[in-house]
Structures are given as C-alpha cells and as structure tokens.
Amino acid sequence: MNEDEIRLVAGVRPDAPPYDPEAKAAARRGLVAAAATRAPSRPLWRRPPAMLLAGALAVAVAATVPALVTGAGPGPGPGREPSGKVVVALPKLAPVSATEVLGRAARAVKAELAPRDDQFVKVESETMYGAFSGNSVNTETGETLPETRYLYRTRRVIWQSADGSREGSLRIEYLEPKAYPGWPIPEGADDEAGKVEMLRLPVCEPLPARLRTDHAALKRLPADAGGMRAHLYDSARDGGSKGEEDEAAWTRVGDLLRENYMPAAQRAALFEAAATIPGVDAVRDAEDAAGRRGIGVGRVGPDGVREDLVFDPQTYELLGERGIVVDGKRAQSPEGSLVASTAQLSVTVADEAPAVPDDDASGCG
C-alpha cells in the first residue's frame, strides 16, 4: 500500500485504529492481486485497494426495472453540479433467502480442478472499480485540486503460483473508463485506455496462515461450515466492533473467491458459512461485469454500498461481484447506482506463467 492509498483510507475512516503489520501485509498483497497500478481504487468488498476485495472487491449496467434520473442524488461535493443523467435501480429482495441461495450454491459445487503445488491457477476476468482522489494541492501552482471519482475498467489475466513459491504474472488491458454516478469524469481518466501491460508477481514474504489465499493454503482450510465460519472471523479479528467484524468476515468471503480457485469441499463450506453472517440477504436481478444476470447475495457496507456475490440462477455457479448504492448520502452517489462490478470469465490450470522482464515487477510493498 503506497502513501497515497494510506492517506485515502485515513481520510475515509479517520477514527479507525492504525493497521497492524499483518493487516498492512495483506493490503500490499491485495494491491498486487488487483493491480490498480495507476489510479487509487476502492474496490467493492473493501478488499484493500486491490478489489478485491480483493479487494474487491464493474461496467455501468442497469439492474431491475431501470429508471432514468437526471441530476438525482448527492452531487460531487459542495458547490458542484451533479454530472447529469445516470441509470439507477434499487435492488429488490429475492423470493428466496440468502441461506437458500448459498445452500444451493454449496450443493452445486463439484470437484473441477486439482492444481499441483508446482502449477499455476490462471484466472481471466473483467473488472470495474472506483478510482478516488481527495482534495489536493498542485505543488507547482499552489492550486487546490477538487476531489474526483471515476470508474476504471480492465480485462485481466492472472497466473498465481498454486503454493505461492513461484513468481506469477499479470496481464492488464485498460478499457475506457466510465463516470462515477453523480460525478463528472475527470480530465485524464482515459489516458491509459487501450494500454496493455504485463507485470511480474514476485515471491513475497508469506502472509500469516489466516490471511493466505494461495491454493495450497485453501486446501488446508476447514471443510465444514462451523470451522469455516470460525476462520472467517479469525481472519477478521482486527475488525474492531461486532458490526465491523461481520463486515470484515464478508470481505474475507470475497477475498477467498476472487481471482482464485477454492477447492470444492472448502468452497461448499464457505458458502454455508457466509449465509450465517449477520446482514447477508439475497436480491434478484443482479448482474456481473459481463452482463450475465443472476441472483445477488450480499450485505450493505458502512459506506452505503451493497456488496453482492452474483450467482447463476440455474446452476448457482459464482459469476462475479457487484457494488450498488443503497444509501446515497453515505455513498455520495445516487441510490441504485452501480459503482463496482466484476466477472469471472474462466479459471484454469497452467504449468507455467508468462515470463516478464525484471524491471516490470509489481513489488511486494
């Protein structure tokens, strides 16, 4: 996590205690995984600007009976005008419960991949996350620069060592950004659109066992719902209050699934355990970044954004994630706005990761 991102987090949560060393290490590893290498980001699921949730953790898509709103919701700060028309739609509760959806997802899990420790898990995905910058001062002119937001979009292919012992690779294609609902798109937001880069993912100091997400570590997680729930809350134990622990436990669910392959037994246990987290419910007509419609299971975070896992309504396969505004005041964006989304397009096993020059390493932080 760089200094700008640390200041970003501090500005959003000034009352939060400082990160401990383990949390900092997890944040840095999340940054590598999400590789928002230019713009400061806050992916959904509050994965450390990774966003995945990781970070966490989207294409501006309308969901469930879209309504066209002009100048609706909070604008981009005092004295500034909203950015104009945005398509919004509030999520509607599904006719089935989160417990039922996640239970069906658990029962639908089948053994598919079995990567060896010397192989790589290769994941292709599409993402949209928010890029934020706070008020700042131009050091050359002394001019105060306003706060900005926009949605940056990528196509990603990541090769991660199954046991974390070998260097991996990450290919990022930057897509055209979109305006953050209720905010004007800032100048220069599209500077990287069309650019493709390869990053080397070096071998870093291992994380504590409770924070690891490599396949070898996932195989050792509990295969029962009770044990998995204990793991989620152990991973979230730095969350603080009870409500913050619940939020952190839900964030951990996304971190374990995002750009990863979780073994079948542990994945089934994870879905069952996730259903027990307070505040988790199901909504209909969710949509992933690839436009695939499904059922959303999630909860509302402290920033007023509902953070959903999106499941296929027929097979209950996990499609991706999304973030949708349910509290416009807290989110500073119109209610119903889509502010984050991902789509998991394929998960396979590879014997090798593409070679990347030494000077194109992402670093361990």
Residue pairs with C-beta under 8 A, 6 or more apart in sequence:
1 24
1 27
1 28
1 31
1 48
1 49
1 365
4 40
5 27
5 31
5 40
5 49
7 134
8 40
8 42
8 49
8 132
8 134
9 16
10 16
11 134
12 42
12 303
16 240
17 240
19 27
20 238
22 207
22 208
22 211
22 238
23 238
24 365
25 205
25 207
25 208
25 211
25 365
26 48
26 207
26 211
27 48
27 49
27 365
28 48
28 204
28 364
28 365
29 204
29 207
29 211
29 364
29 365
30 47
30 48
30 49
30 50
30 51
30 52
30 53
30 54
30 55
30 255
31 48
31 49
31 50
31 362
31 365
32 170
32 201
32 204
32 362
32 363
32 364
32 365
33 50
33 52
33 54
33 55
33 158
33 160
33 258
33 259
34 41
34 43
34 47
34 49
34 50
34 51
34 52
34 53
34 54
34 55
34 56
34 57
34 127
34 129
35 156
35 170
35 172
35 199
35 362
36 43
36 49
36 50
36 51
36 129
36 131
36 152
37 172
37 197
37 199
37 362
38 192
39 131
39 150
39 152
40 49
40 131
40 132
40 133
41 49
41 50
41 51
41 129
41 130
41 131
41 132
41 152
42 49
42 51
42 129
42 130
42 132
43 49
43 50
43 51
43 52
43 53
43 54
43 55
43 56
43 57
43 127
43 129
43 130
43 340
44 51
44 52
44 53
44 56
44 57
44 58
44 129
44 254
44 305
44 307
44 321
44 322
44 323
44 339
44 340
44 341
44 342
45 51
45 52
45 53
45 54
45 55
45 56
45 57
45 250
45 251
45 254
45 255
45 258
45 307
45 321
45 323
46 53
46 55
46 56
46 57
46 247
46 251
46 301
46 307
47 53
47 54
47 55
47 56
47 57
47 251
47 254
47 255
47 258
48 54
48 55
49 55
50 56
50 57
50 258
51 57
51 127
51 129
51 258
51 340
52 251
52 254
52 255
52 258
52 259
52 321
52 342
53 251
53 254
53 255
53 258
54 254
54 255
54 258
54 259
55 254
55 255
55 258
56 129
56 254
56 255
56 258
56 321
56 340
56 342
57 127
57 129
57 254
57 258
57 321
57 323
57 340
57 342
58 127
58 128
58 129
58 151
58 153
58 289
58 322
58 323
58 338
58 339
58 340
58 341
58 342
59 126
59 128
59 153
59 178
59 289
59 291
59 338
59 341
60 87
60 128
60 151
60 178
60 179
60 181
60 338
61 287
61 289
61 291
61 338
61 341
62 87
62 88
62 89
62 338
63 89
63 91
63 285
63 286
63 287
63 293
63 322
63 324
63 338
64 89
64 90
64 91
64 92
64 284
64 285
65 89
66 87
66 88
66 89
67 87
67 88
67 89
67 336
68 85
68 87
69 85
69 86
69 87
69 88
69 334
70 84
70 85
71 81
71 82
71 84
72 82
72 86
72 88
72 182
72 334
72 335
73 82
73 86
73 88
73 181
73 182
73 325
73 328
73 333
73 334
73 335
73 337
74 82
74 182
74 328
74 329
74 332
74 333
74 334
75 81
75 82
75 182
75 183
76 82
76 83
76 146
76 147
76 148
76 149
76 182
76 183
76 184
76 332
77 146
77 147
77 332
80 146
80 184
82 182
82 183
83 179
83 181
83 182
83 183
83 184
83 185
86 179
86 181
86 182
86 334
86 337
88 181
88 325
88 334
88 335
88 336
88 337
89 336
90 326
90 335
90 336
91 283
91 284
91 285
91 286
91 296
91 306
91 308
91 324
91 326
91 336
92 283
92 284
92 285
93 281
93 282
93 283
93 284
94 101
94 282
94 283
94 284
94 295
94 296
95 284
96 282
96 295
97 281
97 282
98 274
98 275
98 280
98 281
98 282
98 297
99 275
100 282
101 282
101 295
101 297
101 311
101 316
102 271
102 272
102 274
102 275
102 297
103 271
103 272
103 275
104 316
105 271
105 311
105 316
105 317
105 318
106 267
106 268
106 269
106 271
106 272
107 268
107 316
108 315
108 316
108 317
109 264
109 267
109 268
109 271
110 264
111 263
111 264
112 264
113 121
113 261
113 347
113 348
113 349
114 349
115 121
115 162
115 215
115 261
115 349
116 162
117 162
117 163
117 165
117 215
117 216
118 162
118 163
118 166
119 162
119 349
119 350
119 351
120 159
120 160
120 161
120 162
120 166
120 168
120 349
120 350
120 351
120 352
120 353
121 159
121 160
121 162
121 215
121 260
121 261
121 347
121 348
121 349
121 350
122 157
122 158
122 159
122 346
122 347
122 348
122 349
122 350
123 156
123 157
123 158
123 160
123 259
123 260
123 261
123 344
123 346
123 347
124 155
124 156
124 157
124 344
124 345
124 346
124 347
125 155
125 156
125 157
125 158
125 259
125 289
125 320
125 342
125 343
125 344
125 345
126 153
126 154
126 155
126 156
126 289
126 290
126 342
126 343
126 345
127 153
127 154
127 155
127 156
127 289
127 341
127 342
127 343
128 151
128 152
128 153
128 178
128 289
128 340
128 341
128 342
129 151
129 152
129 340
130 149
130 150
130 151
130 152
130 180
130 339
130 340
131 149
131 150
131 151
131 152
131 177
131 189
132 147
132 148
132 149
133 145
133 147
133 148
133 149
133 186
134 147
135 144
135 145
135 146
135 147
136 144
136 145
137 143
137 144
137 145
138 144
138 145
148 183
148 186
149 180
149 183
149 186
150 177
150 178
150 179
150 180
150 183
150 185
150 186
150 189
151 177
151 178
151 179
151 180
151 339
151 340
152 174
152 177
152 189
153 174
153 175
153 176
153 177
153 178
154 172
154 173
154 174
154 175
155 172
155 173
155 175
156 170
156 171
156 172
156 173
156 259
157 170
157 171
158 168
158 169
158 170
158 171
158 201
158 259
159 168
159 169
159 170
159 201
159 350
159 353
159 354
160 168
160 201
160 214
160 259
160 260
161 167
161 168
161 203
161 214
161 353
162 214
162 215
162 216
162 349
163 214
163 215
163 216
164 203
164 206
164 212
164 214
164 216
164 217
165 203
166 203
166 353
167 200
167 201
167 202
167 203
167 353
168 200
168 201
168 353
169 198
169 199
169 200
169 201
169 353
169 354
169 355
169 356
170 198
170 199
170 201
170 362
171 196
171 197
171 198
171 199
171 354
172 196
172 197
172 198
172 199
173 195
173 196
174 192
174 193
174 194
174 195
174 196
175 193
176 190
176 193
177 185
177 189
177 190
177 193
178 185
179 185
180 333
180 339
181 325
181 333
181 334
181 337
181 338
181 339
182 332
182 333
182 334
182 337
183 333
197 360
198 354
198 356
198 360
199 356
199 360
199 361
199 362
200 356
200 357
200 358
200 360
200 361
200 362
201 353
201 361
201 362
202 361
202 362
202 363
202 364
204 364
204 365
205 364
206 212
209 217
209 220
210 231
210 234
210 235
211 235
212 218
213 255
213 256
213 260
215 260
215 261
215 263
218 256
218 260
218 261
218 262
218 263
218 266
219 263
219 266
221 227
221 228
221 231
221 266
221 269
222 228
222 230
222 231
222 266
222 269
223 265
223 266
223 268
223 269
224 269
225 269
225 272
225 273
225 276
226 273
227 269
228 266
228 269
228 270
228 272
228 273
229 249
229 273
229 276
231 273
232 249
232 252
232 253
232 273
232 274
232 277
233 245
233 249
235 248
235 249
235 252
236 245
236 247
236 248
236 249
236 251
236 252
237 245
238 248
239 245
239 246
239 247
239 248
239 249
244 302
246 277
246 278
246 279
246 299
247 299
247 301
247 302
249 277
250 274
250 277
250 279
250 280
250 298
250 299
250 307
253 270
253 274
253 277
253 309
254 307
254 309
254 321
256 262
256 270
257 267
257 270
257 309
257 318
258 321
258 342
259 344
261 347
262 270
274 280
274 297
274 309
277 299
279 299
279 300
280 297
280 298
280 299
281 297
281 298
281 299
282 295
282 296
282 297
283 295
283 296
283 297
283 298
283 306
283 308
284 295
284 296
285 293
285 296
286 293
286 294
286 295
286 296
286 308
286 310
286 322
287 293
287 294
287 310
287 322
287 341
288 294
288 310
288 319
288 320
288 321
288 322
288 341
288 342
288 343
288 344
289 320
289 322
289 341
289 342
289 343
290 319
290 320
290 343
290 345
292 310
292 312
292 319
292 320
292 343
293 313
294 310
294 311
294 312
294 313
294 319
295 310
295 311
295 313
296 306
296 308
296 309
296 310
296 311
296 322
297 308
297 309
297 311
298 306
298 307
298 308
298 309
299 306
299 307
300 306
300 307
300 326
300 327
301 307
302 330
303 330
303 331
304 325
304 326
304 327
304 328
304 329
304 330
304 331
305 323
305 324
305 325
305 326
305 327
305 331
305 339
305 340
306 323
306 324
306 325
306 326
307 321
307 322
307 323
307 340
308 321
308 322
308 323
308 324
309 318
309 320
309 321
310 318
310 319
310 320
310 321
310 322
311 317
311 318
311 319
312 318
312 319
318 344
319 343
319 344
320 341
320 342
320 343
320 344
321 340
321 341
321 342
322 338
322 340
322 341
322 342
323 338
323 339
323 340
323 341
324 336
324 337
324 338
324 339
325 331
325 333
325 334
325 335
325 336
325 337
325 338
325 339
326 335
326 336
327 335
328 334
328 335
331 337
331 339
333 339
